[in-house]
Amino acid sequence: MEENLKTSVLKSMGSVFEQSRNCKLNDAFLKKSEPELRSIAGYFQVSQEQALLIAVLFALNYKEYNVTLLDLVSHFDCNPMKMLEYSGHFETLFSRGILQSKGEYHKAGLPSAGESLIFNNMIVQAVVNNSPVPEISRQEQKNIIDLLEQFYLLGFQRSEEEITTRFLFMQAEDLIRSNLHYPLIKKIDDYHFCIEDTFLLIYLIWKTLSGHETVDIETALKGTFDNAPKRINYMQQIISKKNALITHDLVEIAEAGFFSDAGMKLTANSASILRESGITIFAEVKKENIIEPATIPPVALFFNESEAKQLELLQSLLQEENYAKIRKRLQSKGLPKGITALLHGLPGTGKTEAVLQFARETGREIFKVDISRSKSMFFGESEKIVKRIFTDYRAYAKRCERMPVLLFNEADAIISKRTDIRRSNVAQTENAMQNIILEELENFEGIFIATTNLVSHMDPAFERRFLFKIEFRKPKLPVKTKIWESKLPGLSRKECETLASYFDFSGGQINNIVRKNEIHEIIYGMNVDFDNIVDYCRTESLIKNTGNRIGFTKA
């Protein structure tokens, strides 16, 4: 009985399809085909006019035509205005989910002339399987997250081979067309990607929201394409970085590990688009890692002439007007736009403070990184953390009015000479971290400054990555005198010169003396005298000075 029903419906649709050629949609044709139309209408629970549209579109879709409204006009050989009489019927078929469109509706209530009309694959399967026509209700989305999950569930059905790739993409198209009111969907749609790229991008977004920063390429595509050659060709586009998602900087390839296949993940640009749409995928940067320029107190810095000239050039470069011009010039010459600087020298010589003052005076935020905290005890995690630092920096930079400074403070451990990985897992992890930083700096486009006390141990591979390499030496006598004068204005010029000549201190050590002075004044309620300052100086250095004592101090 079911076979007779299936045969009857298919024969009726075939007959209507053939008889409707060049029928001009006149009343005589409808009357002549009434028995077949009644059979189709009864099965689909539609009107006879709607049954006519179903029969023709079913046959055209079966032939895999890219069916449009113009194709229907051509098939019927009717005046295009005649189709206006069917606008209400189209709306009914679309609202019931029997038909789907890849485009938007025309003002007259019809699909746009060039947009594809698709017969719902669930209906096709019902006909072929002798099943009743299913009720296809459009699931209303509570929010964008629910919508993204529905895309993912479609992909899950495909991976379980419950639906075909063709049906997957048809359903995805329908979800996109009916949800353009969501800013994210509209932004994605504005790229005019093919449906394969669009679905993959949305799939990656959902996986990232679910905690998977990287998605295995082969696994994702196996679950999407049921045709092996198409899957392989598409995979080659991605791996060769010719895919539109990669060329538009929305997706990037993650390096394959020894035990893993190549992966793909969203870029900082995608994160920015999501953020603009009210969705955050990358963790918000912790406040303690960001230093606002307005929170940095002004500090007078004094350097030797050599350092002062180089620092003045770097500070001038970071002034926004100069920075913009320099980036534009470098780009026009085909040169890297990133500004990288290594500040190296003895502890307490003002390296970190110089960066802080640069940021304050040029109005730039500092994205500060404590590398020692990135050396995770779990093997393999450190590399991910370092990679994430640069990803977060790029995403954060897009939100800043001016390019922020990425500061690797006390980066001794991370830029030191690489060691033999056979020695330990720790050495292997440190080398992997260095390789990631070297790779990131190769194409870096922001402002990167690293400070280190042990430049003699620096790996040669880092040397060319730094545009500026500024050595901070201990201040010479005139500079030390100025530091003492600025820190302790109560001392005379002669006393400052005496302290500068007798104690070979860095600026950081002089700061320690000043702090002791402040503590003394608070506790004892009285200013310290020169003799007290000398006593503090004597206890500052763990290595005792064996030279002459200052002649006019107390014994």
Contacts in CASP RR format, 6 or more apart in sequence:
PFRMAT RR
TARGET T0000
AUTHOR 0000-0000-0000
METHOD contacts of the structure
MODEL  1
MEENLKTSVLKSMGSVFEQSRNCKLNDAFLKKSEPELRSIAGYFQVSQEQ
ALLIAVLFALNYKEYNVTLLDLVSHFDCNPMKMLEYSGHFETLFSRGILQ
SKGEYHKAGLPSAGESLIFNNMIVQAVVNNSPVPEISRQEQKNIIDLLEQ
FYLLGFQRSEEEITTRFLFMQAEDLIRSNLHYPLIKKIDDYHFCIEDTFL
LIYLIWKTLSGHETVDIETALKGTFDNAPKRINYMQQIISKKNALITHDL
VEIAEAGFFSDAGMKLTANSASILRESGITIFAEVKKENIIEPATIPPVA
LFFNESEAKQLELLQSLLQEENYAKIRKRLQSKGLPKGITALLHGLPGTG
KTEAVLQFARETGREIFKVDISRSKSMFFGESEKIVKRIFTDYRAYAKRC
ERMPVLLFNEADAIISKRTDIRRSNVAQTENAMQNIILEELENFEGIFIA
TTNLVSHMDPAFERRFLFKIEFRKPKLPVKTKIWESKLPGLSRKECETLA
SYFDFSGGQINNIVRKNEIHEIIYGMNVDFDNIVDYCRTESLIKNTGNRI
GFTKA
2 130 0 8 1.000
3 130 0 8 1.000
5 43 0 8 1.000
5 130 0 8 1.000
6 127 0 8 1.000
6 128 0 8 1.000
6 130 0 8 1.000
8 39 0 8 1.000
9 39 0 8 1.000
9 40 0 8 1.000
9 43 0 8 1.000
9 127 0 8 1.000
10 127 0 8 1.000
12 36 0 8 1.000
12 37 0 8 1.000
12 39 0 8 1.000
12 40 0 8 1.000
12 55 0 8 1.000
13 36 0 8 1.000
13 40 0 8 1.000
13 54 0 8 1.000
13 55 0 8 1.000
13 58 0 8 1.000
13 59 0 8 1.000
14 55 0 8 1.000
14 59 0 8 1.000
15 33 0 8 1.000
15 36 0 8 1.000
16 33 0 8 1.000
16 36 0 8 1.000
16 37 0 8 1.000
16 40 0 8 1.000
16 51 0 8 1.000
16 52 0 8 1.000
16 55 0 8 1.000
16 56 0 8 1.000
17 55 0 8 1.000
17 56 0 8 1.000
17 58 0 8 1.000
17 59 0 8 1.000
19 29 0 8 1.000
19 32 0 8 1.000
19 33 0 8 1.000
19 36 0 8 1.000
20 29 0 8 1.000
20 33 0 8 1.000
20 52 0 8 1.000
20 55 0 8 1.000
20 56 0 8 1.000
20 75 0 8 1.000
20 76 0 8 1.000
21 75 0 8 1.000
21 76 0 8 1.000
21 77 0 8 1.000
22 76 0 8 1.000
22 77 0 8 1.000
23 29 0 8 1.000
23 76 0 8 1.000
23 77 0 8 1.000
23 78 0 8 1.000
24 76 0 8 1.000
24 77 0 8 1.000
24 78 0 8 1.000
24 79 0 8 1.000
24 82 0 8 1.000
25 76 0 8 1.000
25 78 0 8 1.000
25 82 0 8 1.000
25 85 0 8 1.000
30 37 0 8 1.000
30 48 0 8 1.000
30 49 0 8 1.000
30 52 0 8 1.000
33 52 0 8 1.000
34 48 0 8 1.000
36 55 0 8 1.000
37 48 0 8 1.000
37 51 0 8 1.000
37 52 0 8 1.000
37 55 0 8 1.000
38 48 0 8 1.000
38 51 0 8 1.000
40 46 0 8 1.000
40 51 0 8 1.000
40 54 0 8 1.000
40 55 0 8 1.000
41 47 0 8 1.000
41 48 0 8 1.000
41 50 0 8 1.000
41 51 0 8 1.000
42 51 0 8 1.000
43 133 0 8 1.000
44 50 0 8 1.000
44 51 0 8 1.000
44 54 0 8 1.000
44 98 0 8 1.000
44 133 0 8 1.000
45 133 0 8 1.000
46 54 0 8 1.000
46 92 0 8 1.000
46 93 0 8 1.000
46 98 0 8 1.000
47 89 0 8 1.000
47 92 0 8 1.000
49 86 0 8 1.000
49 89 0 8 1.000
50 89 0 8 1.000
50 92 0 8 1.000
50 93 0 8 1.000
53 72 0 8 1.000
53 86 0 8 1.000
53 89 0 8 1.000
53 90 0 8 1.000
53 93 0 8 1.000
53 99 0 8 1.000
54 93 0 8 1.000
54 98 0 8 1.000
54 119 0 8 1.000
56 72 0 8 1.000
56 75 0 8 1.000
56 76 0 8 1.000
57 67 0 8 1.000
57 72 0 8 1.000
57 99 0 8 1.000
57 117 0 8 1.000
57 119 0 8 1.000
58 119 0 8 1.000
58 124 0 8 1.000
58 127 0 8 1.000
60 67 0 8 1.000
60 71 0 8 1.000
60 75 0 8 1.000
61 67 0 8 1.000
61 118 0 8 1.000
61 119 0 8 1.000
61 124 0 8 1.000
62 124 0 8 1.000
65 71 0 8 1.000
66 116 0 8 1.000
67 116 0 8 1.000
67 117 0 8 1.000
67 118 0 8 1.000
68 111 0 8 1.000
68 113 0 8 1.000
68 114 0 8 1.000
68 115 0 8 1.000
68 116 0 8 1.000
68 117 0 8 1.000
69 83 0 8 1.000
69 110 0 8 1.000
69 111 0 8 1.000
69 112 0 8 1.000
69 113 0 8 1.000
69 114 0 8 1.000
69 115 0 8 1.000
69 117 0 8 1.000
70 113 0 8 1.000
70 114 0 8 1.000
72 83 0 8 1.000
72 117 0 8 1.000
73 80 0 8 1.000
73 83 0 8 1.000
76 82 0 8 1.000
83 110 0 8 1.000
84 108 0 8 1.000
84 110 0 8 1.000
86 110 0 8 1.000
87 108 0 8 1.000
87 109 0 8 1.000
87 110 0 8 1.000
88 109 0 8 1.000
90 99 0 8 1.000
90 109 0 8 1.000
90 110 0 8 1.000
90 111 0 8 1.000
91 109 0 8 1.000
93 99 0 8 1.000
94 100 0 8 1.000
94 101 0 8 1.000
95 138 0 8 1.000
96 135 0 8 1.000
96 136 0 8 1.000
97 120 0 8 1.000
97 123 0 8 1.000
97 136 0 8 1.000
97 138 0 8 1.000
98 119 0 8 1.000
98 120 0 8 1.000
98 123 0 8 1.000
98 133 0 8 1.000
98 136 0 8 1.000
99 117 0 8 1.000
99 118 0 8 1.000
99 119 0 8 1.000
99 120 0 8 1.000
100 117 0 8 1.000
100 118 0 8 1.000
100 119 0 8 1.000
100 120 0 8 1.000
100 170 0 8 1.000
100 171 0 8 1.000
100 173 0 8 1.000
100 174 0 8 1.000
101 111 0 8 1.000
101 115 0 8 1.000
101 116 0 8 1.000
101 117 0 8 1.000
101 118 0 8 1.000
101 174 0 8 1.000
101 177 0 8 1.000
102 115 0 8 1.000
102 116 0 8 1.000
102 118 0 8 1.000
102 173 0 8 1.000
102 177 0 8 1.000
103 111 0 8 1.000
103 112 0 8 1.000
103 115 0 8 1.000
103 116 0 8 1.000
103 177 0 8 1.000
104 111 0 8 1.000
104 112 0 8 1.000
104 115 0 8 1.000
104 177 0 8 1.000
105 111 0 8 1.000
105 112 0 8 1.000
106 112 0 8 1.000
106 113 0 8 1.000
111 117 0 8 1.000
118 170 0 8 1.000
118 173 0 8 1.000
120 136 0 8 1.000
120 170 0 8 1.000
121 163 0 8 1.000
121 164 0 8 1.000
121 166 0 8 1.000
121 167 0 8 1.000
121 170 0 8 1.000
122 134 0 8 1.000
122 136 0 8 1.000
122 167 0 8 1.000
123 133 0 8 1.000
123 134 0 8 1.000
123 136 0 8 1.000
125 131 0 8 1.000
126 132 0 8 1.000
126 133 0 8 1.000
126 134 0 8 1.000
138 178 0 8 1.000
139 150 0 8 1.000
141 147 0 8 1.000
141 150 0 8 1.000
141 179 0 8 1.000
144 182 0 8 1.000
144 184 0 8 1.000
144 185 0 8 1.000
144 277 0 8 1.000
144 279 0 8 1.000
145 209 0 8 1.000
145 279 0 8 1.000
147 175 0 8 1.000
147 179 0 8 1.000
147 182 0 8 1.000
147 185 0 8 1.000
148 202 0 8 1.000
148 205 0 8 1.000
148 206 0 8 1.000
148 209 0 8 1.000
149 206 0 8 1.000
150 175 0 8 1.000
151 172 0 8 1.000
151 175 0 8 1.000
151 199 0 8 1.000
151 202 0 8 1.000
151 203 0 8 1.000
151 206 0 8 1.000
152 203 0 8 1.000
152 206 0 8 1.000
152 207 0 8 1.000
154 163 0 8 1.000
154 168 0 8 1.000
154 171 0 8 1.000
154 172 0 8 1.000
154 175 0 8 1.000
155 168 0 8 1.000
155 203 0 8 1.000
155 223 0 8 1.000
155 224 0 8 1.000
157 163 0 8 1.000
157 168 0 8 1.000
158 164 0 8 1.000
158 165 0 8 1.000
158 168 0 8 1.000
158 223 0 8 1.000
158 224 0 8 1.000
158 226 0 8 1.000
159 222 0 8 1.000
159 223 0 8 1.000
159 224 0 8 1.000
161 226 0 8 1.000
163 171 0 8 1.000
164 226 0 8 1.000
165 224 0 8 1.000
165 225 0 8 1.000
165 226 0 8 1.000
165 227 0 8 1.000
165 230 0 8 1.000
168 199 0 8 1.000
168 224 0 8 1.000
169 195 0 8 1.000
169 196 0 8 1.000
169 199 0 8 1.000
172 195 0 8 1.000
172 198 0 8 1.000
172 199 0 8 1.000
172 202 0 8 1.000
173 195 0 8 1.000
176 185 0 8 1.000
176 188 0 8 1.000
176 189 0 8 1.000
176 198 0 8 1.000
179 185 0 8 1.000
180 186 0 8 1.000
180 189 0 8 1.000
182 277 0 8 1.000
183 276 0 8 1.000
183 277 0 8 1.000
183 278 0 8 1.000
184 205 0 8 1.000
184 273 0 8 1.000
184 274 0 8 1.000
184 277 0 8 1.000
184 278 0 8 1.000
184 279 0 8 1.000
187 273 0 8 1.000
187 276 0 8 1.000
187 277 0 8 1.000
188 198 0 8 1.000
188 201 0 8 1.000
188 202 0 8 1.000
189 198 0 8 1.000
191 198 0 8 1.000
191 244 0 8 1.000
191 248 0 8 1.000
193 201 0 8 1.000
193 244 0 8 1.000
193 245 0 8 1.000
194 244 0 8 1.000
196 224 0 8 1.000
196 234 0 8 1.000
197 243 0 8 1.000
197 244 0 8 1.000
197 245 0 8 1.000
199 224 0 8 1.000
200 220 0 8 1.000
200 224 0 8 1.000
200 245 0 8 1.000
200 251 0 8 1.000
201 245 0 8 1.000
201 250 0 8 1.000
201 251 0 8 1.000
201 270 0 8 1.000
203 215 0 8 1.000
203 220 0 8 1.000
203 224 0 8 1.000
204 215 0 8 1.000
204 220 0 8 1.000
204 251 0 8 1.000
204 264 0 8 1.000
204 265 0 8 1.000
204 266 0 8 1.000
205 266 0 8 1.000
205 270 0 8 1.000
205 274 0 8 1.000
205 279 0 8 1.000
205 281 0 8 1.000
207 215 0 8 1.000
208 265 0 8 1.000
208 266 0 8 1.000
208 281 0 8 1.000
209 279 0 8 1.000
209 281 0 8 1.000
213 265 0 8 1.000
213 384 0 8 1.000
213 388 0 8 1.000
214 254 0 8 1.000
214 263 0 8 1.000
214 264 0 8 1.000
214 265 0 8 1.000
215 263 0 8 1.000
215 264 0 8 1.000
215 265 0 8 1.000
216 260 0 8 1.000
216 261 0 8 1.000
216 262 0 8 1.000
216 263 0 8 1.000
217 235 0 8 1.000
217 238 0 8 1.000
217 239 0 8 1.000
217 253 0 8 1.000
217 261 0 8 1.000
217 262 0 8 1.000
217 263 0 8 1.000
217 264 0 8 1.000
218 235 0 8 1.000
218 261 0 8 1.000
218 262 0 8 1.000
219 261 0 8 1.000
220 264 0 8 1.000
221 231 0 8 1.000
221 234 0 8 1.000
221 235 0 8 1.000
222 231 0 8 1.000
224 231 0 8 1.000
225 231 0 8 1.000
225 234 0 8 1.000
234 243 0 8 1.000
237 243 0 8 1.000
238 245 0 8 1.000
238 246 0 8 1.000
238 251 0 8 1.000
238 253 0 8 1.000
238 264 0 8 1.000
239 253 0 8 1.000
239 262 0 8 1.000
241 247 0 8 1.000
241 253 0 8 1.000
243 251 0 8 1.000
245 251 0 8 1.000
246 252 0 8 1.000
246 253 0 8 1.000
248 269 0 8 1.000
249 267 0 8 1.000
249 269 0 8 1.000
250 266 0 8 1.000
250 267 0 8 1.000
250 269 0 8 1.000
250 270 0 8 1.000
250 273 0 8 1.000
251 264 0 8 1.000
251 265 0 8 1.000
251 266 0 8 1.000
251 267 0 8 1.000
251 270 0 8 1.000
252 264 0 8 1.000
252 265 0 8 1.000
252 266 0 8 1.000
252 267 0 8 1.000
253 262 0 8 1.000
253 263 0 8 1.000
253 264 0 8 1.000
254 262 0 8 1.000
254 263 0 8 1.000
254 264 0 8 1.000
254 265 0 8 1.000
255 262 0 8 1.000
256 262 0 8 1.000
256 263 0 8 1.000
266 274 0 8 1.000
266 281 0 8 1.000
268 282 0 8 1.000
268 391 0 8 1.000
268 394 0 8 1.000
268 395 0 8 1.000
268 398 0 8 1.000
269 398 0 8 1.000
270 281 0 8 1.000
271 281 0 8 1.000
271 282 0 8 1.000
271 391 0 8 1.000
271 395 0 8 1.000
272 395 0 8 1.000
272 398 0 8 1.000
272 399 0 8 1.000
274 280 0 8 1.000
274 281 0 8 1.000
275 395 0 8 1.000
275 399 0 8 1.000
282 391 0 8 1.000
282 392 0 8 1.000
282 395 0 8 1.000
283 392 0 8 1.000
285 367 0 8 1.000
285 392 0 8 1.000
285 396 0 8 1.000
289 367 0 8 1.000
289 368 0 8 1.000
289 369 0 8 1.000
290 365 0 8 1.000
290 366 0 8 1.000
290 367 0 8 1.000
290 368 0 8 1.000
290 396 0 8 1.000
291 356 0 8 1.000
291 359 0 8 1.000
291 365 0 8 1.000
291 366 0 8 1.000
291 368 0 8 1.000
292 365 0 8 1.000
293 359 0 8 1.000
293 360 0 8 1.000
293 362 0 8 1.000
293 363 0 8 1.000
293 364 0 8 1.000
293 365 0 8 1.000
293 366 0 8 1.000
294 360 0 8 1.000
296 356 0 8 1.000
296 357 0 8 1.000
296 359 0 8 1.000
296 360 0 8 1.000
298 357 0 8 1.000
298 360 0 8 1.000
299 353 0 8 1.000
299 356 0 8 1.000
299 357 0 8 1.000
300 486 0 8 1.000
301 350 0 8 1.000
301 353 0 8 1.000
301 354 0 8 1.000
301 357 0 8 1.000
302 475 0 8 1.000
302 479 0 8 1.000
302 482 0 8 1.000
302 483 0 8 1.000
302 486 0 8 1.000
303 311 0 8 1.000
303 472 0 8 1.000
303 475 0 8 1.000
303 479 0 8 1.000
304 473 0 8 1.000
304 475 0 8 1.000
304 476 0 8 1.000
304 479 0 8 1.000
306 471 0 8 1.000
306 473 0 8 1.000
307 470 0 8 1.000
307 471 0 8 1.000
307 472 0 8 1.000
307 473 0 8 1.000
310 468 0 8 1.000
310 470 0 8 1.000
311 354 0 8 1.000
311 470 0 8 1.000
313 468 0 8 1.000
314 341 0 8 1.000
314 358 0 8 1.000
314 468 0 8 1.000
314 470 0 8 1.000
315 358 0 8 1.000
315 361 0 8 1.000
315 362 0 8 1.000
316 322 0 8 1.000
317 323 0 8 1.000
317 326 0 8 1.000
317 339 0 8 1.000
318 339 0 8 1.000
318 358 0 8 1.000
318 362 0 8 1.000
318 364 0 8 1.000
318 405 0 8 1.000
318 447 0 8 1.000
319 362 0 8 1.000
320 362 0 8 1.000
320 363 0 8 1.000
320 402 0 8 1.000
323 339 0 8 1.000
323 362 0 8 1.000
323 402 0 8 1.000
323 403 0 8 1.000
326 339 0 8 1.000
327 337 0 8 1.000
327 338 0 8 1.000
330 336 0 8 1.000
330 337 0 8 1.000
330 338 0 8 1.000
331 337 0 8 1.000
336 443 0 8 1.000
336 444 0 8 1.000
336 445 0 8 1.000
337 445 0 8 1.000
337 446 0 8 1.000
338 444 0 8 1.000
338 445 0 8 1.000
338 446 0 8 1.000
338 447 0 8 1.000
338 448 0 8 1.000
338 467 0 8 1.000
339 446 0 8 1.000
339 447 0 8 1.000
339 448 0 8 1.000
339 467 0 8 1.000
339 468 0 8 1.000
340 441 0 8 1.000
340 444 0 8 1.000
340 447 0 8 1.000
340 448 0 8 1.000
340 449 0 8 1.000
340 465 0 8 1.000
340 466 0 8 1.000
340 467 0 8 1.000
340 468 0 8 1.000
341 448 0 8 1.000
341 449 0 8 1.000
341 450 0 8 1.000
341 466 0 8 1.000
341 467 0 8 1.000
341 468 0 8 1.000
341 469 0 8 1.000
341 470 0 8 1.000
342 415 0 8 1.000
342 449 0 8 1.000
342 450 0 8 1.000
342 451 0 8 1.000
342 452 0 8 1.000
342 455 0 8 1.000
342 458 0 8 1.000
342 462 0 8 1.000
342 466 0 8 1.000
342 468 0 8 1.000
342 469 0 8 1.000
342 470 0 8 1.000
343 351 0 8 1.000
343 354 0 8 1.000
343 355 0 8 1.000
343 449 0 8 1.000
343 450 0 8 1.000
343 451 0 8 1.000
343 452 0 8 1.000
343 470 0 8 1.000
343 472 0 8 1.000
344 351 0 8 1.000
344 451 0 8 1.000
344 452 0 8 1.000
344 453 0 8 1.000
344 454 0 8 1.000
344 455 0 8 1.000
344 458 0 8 1.000
344 469 0 8 1.000
344 470 0 8 1.000
344 471 0 8 1.000
344 472 0 8 1.000
345 351 0 8 1.000
345 452 0 8 1.000
345 453 0 8 1.000
345 455 0 8 1.000
345 471 0 8 1.000
345 472 0 8 1.000
345 473 0 8 1.000
346 453 0 8 1.000
346 472 0 8 1.000
346 473 0 8 1.000
346 474 0 8 1.000
346 506 0 8 1.000
347 453 0 8 1.000
347 506 0 8 1.000
347 508 0 8 1.000
348 506 0 8 1.000
348 507 0 8 1.000
348 508 0 8 1.000
348 509 0 8 1.000
349 472 0 8 1.000
349 473 0 8 1.000
349 474 0 8 1.000
349 475 0 8 1.000
349 506 0 8 1.000
349 507 0 8 1.000
349 508 0 8 1.000
350 472 0 8 1.000
350 506 0 8 1.000
350 507 0 8 1.000
350 508 0 8 1.000
351 451 0 8 1.000
351 472 0 8 1.000
352 409 0 8 1.000
352 451 0 8 1.000
354 472 0 8 1.000
355 366 0 8 1.000
355 405 0 8 1.000
355 407 0 8 1.000
355 409 0 8 1.000
355 449 0 8 1.000
355 451 0 8 1.000
356 366 0 8 1.000
358 364 0 8 1.000
358 405 0 8 1.000
359 365 0 8 1.000
359 366 0 8 1.000
359 405 0 8 1.000
362 402 0 8 1.000
363 402 0 8 1.000
364 402 0 8 1.000
364 403 0 8 1.000
364 404 0 8 1.000
364 405 0 8 1.000
364 447 0 8 1.000
365 400 0 8 1.000
365 402 0 8 1.000
365 404 0 8 1.000
365 405 0 8 1.000
366 404 0 8 1.000
366 405 0 8 1.000
366 407 0 8 1.000
367 392 0 8 1.000
367 393 0 8 1.000
367 396 0 8 1.000
367 404 0 8 1.000
367 405 0 8 1.000
367 406 0 8 1.000
367 407 0 8 1.000
368 407 0 8 1.000
368 409 0 8 1.000
369 389 0 8 1.000
369 406 0 8 1.000
369 407 0 8 1.000
369 408 0 8 1.000
369 409 0 8 1.000
370 409 0 8 1.000
370 410 0 8 1.000
371 408 0 8 1.000
371 409 0 8 1.000
371 410 0 8 1.000
371 411 0 8 1.000
371 413 0 8 1.000
371 414 0 8 1.000
372 410 0 8 1.000
372 413 0 8 1.000
374 382 0 8 1.000
374 385 0 8 1.000
374 386 0 8 1.000
374 389 0 8 1.000
374 433 0 8 1.000
375 382 0 8 1.000
375 413 0 8 1.000
375 429 0 8 1.000
375 430 0 8 1.000
375 433 0 8 1.000
376 382 0 8 1.000
376 385 0 8 1.000
379 425 0 8 1.000
379 428 0 8 1.000
379 429 0 8 1.000
380 429 0 8 1.000
380 432 0 8 1.000
382 429 0 8 1.000
382 430 0 8 1.000
382 432 0 8 1.000
382 433 0 8 1.000
383 429 0 8 1.000
383 432 0 8 1.000
383 433 0 8 1.000
383 436 0 8 1.000
386 433 0 8 1.000
386 436 0 8 1.000
386 437 0 8 1.000
387 436 0 8 1.000
387 440 0 8 1.000
389 406 0 8 1.000
390 406 0 8 1.000
390 440 0 8 1.000
390 444 0 8 1.000
393 404 0 8 1.000
393 406 0 8 1.000
396 404 0 8 1.000
397 403 0 8 1.000
397 404 0 8 1.000
397 446 0 8 1.000
403 446 0 8 1.000
403 447 0 8 1.000
404 447 0 8 1.000
405 447 0 8 1.000
405 448 0 8 1.000
405 449 0 8 1.000
406 446 0 8 1.000
406 447 0 8 1.000
406 448 0 8 1.000
406 449 0 8 1.000
407 449 0 8 1.000
407 450 0 8 1.000
407 451 0 8 1.000
408 414 0 8 1.000
408 448 0 8 1.000
408 449 0 8 1.000
408 450 0 8 1.000
408 451 0 8 1.000
409 450 0 8 1.000
409 451 0 8 1.000
410 451 0 8 1.000
410 452 0 8 1.000
410 453 0 8 1.000
411 450 0 8 1.000
411 451 0 8 1.000
411 452 0 8 1.000
412 452 0 8 1.000
412 453 0 8 1.000
412 454 0 8 1.000
412 457 0 8 1.000
413 430 0 8 1.000
414 430 0 8 1.000
414 433 0 8 1.000
414 434 0 8 1.000
414 437 0 8 1.000
415 434 0 8 1.000
415 437 0 8 1.000
415 450 0 8 1.000
415 452 0 8 1.000
415 458 0 8 1.000
415 459 0 8 1.000
415 462 0 8 1.000
416 454 0 8 1.000
416 457 0 8 1.000
416 458 0 8 1.000
416 459 0 8 1.000
417 457 0 8 1.000
417 458 0 8 1.000
417 459 0 8 1.000
417 460 0 8 1.000
418 430 0 8 1.000
418 431 0 8 1.000
418 434 0 8 1.000
418 459 0 8 1.000
418 461 0 8 1.000
419 427 0 8 1.000
419 430 0 8 1.000
419 431 0 8 1.000
420 427 0 8 1.000
421 427 0 8 1.000
421 428 0 8 1.000
421 431 0 8 1.000
434 459 0 8 1.000
434 461 0 8 1.000
434 462 0 8 1.000
438 461 0 8 1.000
438 462 0 8 1.000
438 465 0 8 1.000
441 448 0 8 1.000
441 462 0 8 1.000
441 465 0 8 1.000
442 465 0 8 1.000
450 466 0 8 1.000
452 458 0 8 1.000
455 471 0 8 1.000
463 469 0 8 1.000
474 504 0 8 1.000
474 506 0 8 1.000
475 483 0 8 1.000
475 506 0 8 1.000
475 507 0 8 1.000
477 497 0 8 1.000
477 500 0 8 1.000
477 501 0 8 1.000
480 499 0 8 1.000
480 500 0 8 1.000
480 505 0 8 1.000
480 507 0 8 1.000
480 510 0 8 1.000
481 493 0 8 1.000
481 496 0 8 1.000
481 497 0 8 1.000
481 500 0 8 1.000
483 500 0 8 1.000
483 507 0 8 1.000
483 510 0 8 1.000
484 491 0 8 1.000
484 495 0 8 1.000
484 496 0 8 1.000
484 499 0 8 1.000
484 500 0 8 1.000
484 510 0 8 1.000
485 491 0 8 1.000
485 493 0 8 1.000
485 496 0 8 1.000
487 510 0 8 1.000
487 511 0 8 1.000
487 513 0 8 1.000
487 514 0 8 1.000
488 496 0 8 1.000
488 513 0 8 1.000
488 514 0 8 1.000
488 517 0 8 1.000
488 533 0 8 1.000
491 499 0 8 1.000
491 530 0 8 1.000
491 533 0 8 1.000
495 530 0 8 1.000
495 533 0 8 1.000
498 550 0 8 1.000
499 533 0 8 1.000
499 534 0 8 1.000
499 537 0 8 1.000
502 537 0 8 1.000
502 545 0 8 1.000
502 550 0 8 1.000
503 537 0 8 1.000
503 540 0 8 1.000
503 541 0 8 1.000
503 545 0 8 1.000
505 513 0 8 1.000
505 537 0 8 1.000
505 540 0 8 1.000
505 541 0 8 1.000
509 540 0 8 1.000
509 541 0 8 1.000
512 540 0 8 1.000
513 533 0 8 1.000
513 536 0 8 1.000
513 537 0 8 1.000
513 540 0 8 1.000
516 536 0 8 1.000
517 528 0 8 1.000
517 532 0 8 1.000
517 533 0 8 1.000
517 536 0 8 1.000
520 528 0 8 1.000
520 532 0 8 1.000
521 527 0 8 1.000
521 528 0 8 1.000
530 553 0 8 1.000
531 553 0 8 1.000
531 554 0 8 1.000
534 550 0 8 1.000
534 553 0 8 1.000
538 545 0 8 1.000
END
